[in-house]
Amino acid sequence: MTKFAVFLRGINVGGINLKMADLRTALATLPLTKVKTLLASGNVVCTAEASAGELKSMVEALLRERFGYDAWVVILDDAQLNAIIDACPYPADDASTHSYVTLSSDPAVLDELARHGGEIPGVELVRLSPEAIGWPAASGGTLDSPFSKLSARPRYKSTTTTRNLRTLLKCRDALA
């Protein structure tokens, strides 16, 4: 059995509202064990006898069928999640800055985001792994940050999602 963190894109924002209890009930129909949701923003930890790609396909198909929206997820196994957290140079708890990690199911998309983001004055990015880019944003200015606006473009919707570093830490702790 492999431990996984599953990050749903766009949950409980933009009109896609899912109750975490309903999400857990739906996921219980898949061959998963130890399913737990964290926060209300579409974070799930579980174990499965499947590859990350197989799990991604199963979860996206289930969400589309059960909840009727274009569902996209990024799946990390526990080793990937730990490596991303360990590589992040930004603090998890800083009153003036929030540390974010943009995750992707397609490393080429992150290459593109890093290239474009690096061209924006004042944007600080660090590649944490093939699946992740870390970046800081001033507290209270996350949605207005240039990289947030770049990564929110429709082109990236199907392959990326962004989480606060604190959320990744909670997922890691839940997998322990």
C-alpha positions as CSV (number, residue, x, y, z in Angstrom):
1,M,0.0,0.0,0.0
2,T,1.2,3.5,-0.9
3,K,0.4,6.6,1.0
4,F,-0.9,9.4,-1.1
5,A,-1.9,13.1,-0.8
6,V,-4.7,14.1,-3.2
7,F,-5.1,17.8,-4.0
8,L,-8.4,18.7,-5.7
9,R,-8.3,21.9,-7.9
10,G,-10.8,24.7,-7.3
11,I,-12.9,23.2,-4.5
12,N,-15.2,25.5,-2.5
13,V,-14.2,28.5,-4.7
14,G,-15.8,29.7,-7.9
15,G,-19.1,28.0,-7.4
16,I,-17.8,24.4,-7.0
17,N,-18.9,23.6,-3.5
18,L,-18.3,20.2,-2.0
19,K,-18.8,19.1,1.6
20,M,-15.9,17.1,2.8
21,A,-18.2,14.5,4.3
22,D,-19.7,14.0,0.8
23,L,-16.3,13.8,-0.7
24,R,-15.2,11.1,1.8
25,T,-18.4,9.1,1.1
26,A,-17.8,9.3,-2.6
27,L,-14.1,8.3,-2.2
28,A,-15.2,5.3,-0.1
29,T,-16.5,3.7,-3.3
30,L,-12.9,3.5,-4.7
31,P,-10.3,1.0,-3.6
32,L,-8.8,3.3,-1.0
33,T,-8.1,2.9,2.7
34,K,-7.4,5.3,5.5
35,V,-9.2,8.1,3.6
36,K,-9.2,11.4,5.5
37,T,-10.1,14.9,4.3
38,L,-8.2,18.0,5.6
39,L,-9.6,21.5,5.7
40,A,-12.4,22.4,3.3
41,S,-10.3,23.1,0.2
42,G,-10.1,19.6,-1.3
43,N,-7.1,17.9,0.5
44,V,-7.3,14.2,0.9
45,V,-4.9,11.6,2.3
46,C,-5.3,7.9,1.7
47,T,-3.6,4.7,0.9
48,A,-4.0,2.6,-2.2
49,E,-2.6,-0.3,-4.1
50,A,-2.4,1.8,-7.3
51,S,0.0,4.1,-9.1
52,A,-0.4,7.8,-8.8
53,G,-1.6,7.9,-12.4
54,E,-4.2,5.2,-11.8
55,L,-5.4,7.0,-8.6
56,K,-5.6,10.3,-10.5
57,S,-7.8,8.8,-13.2
58,M,-10.1,7.1,-10.7
59,V,-10.5,10.2,-8.5
60,E,-11.1,12.5,-11.4
61,A,-13.7,10.2,-13.0
62,L,-15.5,9.7,-9.7
63,L,-15.7,13.5,-9.1
64,R,-16.9,14.2,-12.5
65,E,-19.6,11.5,-12.3
66,R,-20.7,12.1,-8.7
67,F,-20.4,15.9,-8.5
68,G,-20.8,17.0,-12.2
69,Y,-17.8,19.3,-12.7
70,D,-14.5,19.2,-14.6
71,A,-12.4,17.7,-11.8
72,W,-8.7,17.8,-11.8
73,V,-6.4,16.5,-9.1
74,V,-2.7,16.4,-8.4
75,I,-1.5,13.3,-6.6
76,L,1.7,13.0,-4.6
77,D,3.0,10.0,-2.8
78,D,4.3,10.5,0.7
79,A,8.0,10.5,-0.4
80,Q,7.2,13.2,-3.0
81,L,5.3,15.3,-0.5
82,N,8.1,15.0,2.1
83,A,10.8,16.0,-0.5
84,I,8.8,19.1,-1.6
85,I,8.3,20.2,2.0
86,D,12.0,19.6,2.8
87,A,13.1,21.6,-0.3
88,C,11.0,24.6,0.4
89,P,13.2,27.5,1.7
90,Y,10.3,29.6,2.8
91,P,8.9,29.7,6.3
92,A,5.6,27.9,7.1
93,D,4.7,30.5,9.7
94,D,5.5,34.1,9.1
95,A,3.1,36.9,9.8
96,S,4.2,39.0,6.9
97,T,4.6,36.4,4.2
98,H,2.7,33.3,3.1
99,S,4.6,30.5,1.6
100,Y,2.9,28.8,-1.3
101,V,3.5,25.7,-3.4
102,T,2.1,25.3,-6.9
103,L,1.7,21.6,-7.6
104,S,1.4,20.1,-11.1
105,S,0.6,16.8,-12.7
106,D,2.7,17.9,-15.7
107,P,6.3,19.0,-15.1
108,A,6.4,20.7,-18.5
109,V,3.6,23.1,-17.3
110,L,5.7,24.0,-14.3
111,D,8.7,24.6,-16.6
112,E,6.5,27.1,-18.5
113,L,5.2,28.7,-15.3
114,A,8.7,29.1,-14.0
115,R,9.9,30.6,-17.3
116,H,7.0,33.1,-17.4
117,G,7.0,33.8,-13.7
118,G,10.8,34.5,-13.8
119,E,10.2,37.2,-16.3
120,I,7.9,39.1,-13.9
121,P,9.8,41.7,-11.8
122,G,9.7,41.0,-8.1
123,V,8.5,37.4,-8.5
124,E,10.6,34.9,-6.5
125,L,10.2,31.3,-7.4
126,V,12.1,28.1,-6.5
127,R,11.7,24.7,-8.2
128,L,11.1,22.3,-5.3
129,S,10.7,19.1,-7.4
130,P,9.5,18.2,-10.9
131,E,5.9,18.5,-9.5
132,A,6.3,21.7,-7.4
133,I,7.3,25.4,-7.4
134,G,7.5,27.4,-4.2
135,W,6.8,31.1,-3.9
136,P,6.2,33.7,-1.3
137,A,3.4,36.3,-1.2
138,A,2.9,39.2,1.1
139,S,0.3,38.4,3.7
140,G,-3.1,39.7,2.5
141,G,-1.9,40.0,-1.0
142,T,-1.9,36.4,-2.3
143,L,-4.6,36.8,-4.9
144,D,-3.1,40.0,-6.1
145,S,0.4,38.6,-6.4
146,P,1.7,38.4,-10.0
147,F,2.5,34.7,-9.8
148,S,-0.9,33.9,-8.4
149,K,-2.5,35.7,-11.3
150,L,-0.3,33.9,-13.8
151,S,-0.9,30.4,-12.4
152,A,-4.7,31.1,-12.2
153,R,-4.9,31.4,-16.0
154,P,-7.3,28.9,-17.6
155,R,-4.4,27.3,-19.5
156,Y,-3.1,25.9,-16.2
157,K,-6.4,24.8,-14.7
158,S,-6.3,21.1,-15.6
159,T,-2.8,20.5,-14.4
160,T,-2.0,22.7,-11.4
161,T,-3.2,23.6,-8.0
162,T,-1.7,25.8,-5.3
163,R,-1.5,25.2,-1.5
164,N,-0.1,27.1,1.4
165,L,3.0,25.3,2.8
166,R,1.1,24.9,6.1
167,T,-1.5,22.8,4.3
168,L,1.2,20.5,2.9
169,L,2.5,20.1,6.4
170,K,-0.9,19.1,7.7
171,C,-1.2,16.5,4.9
172,R,2.2,15.2,5.7
173,D,1.3,14.9,9.4
174,A,-1.9,13.1,8.5
175,L,0.0,10.5,6.5
176,A,2.4,9.8,9.3
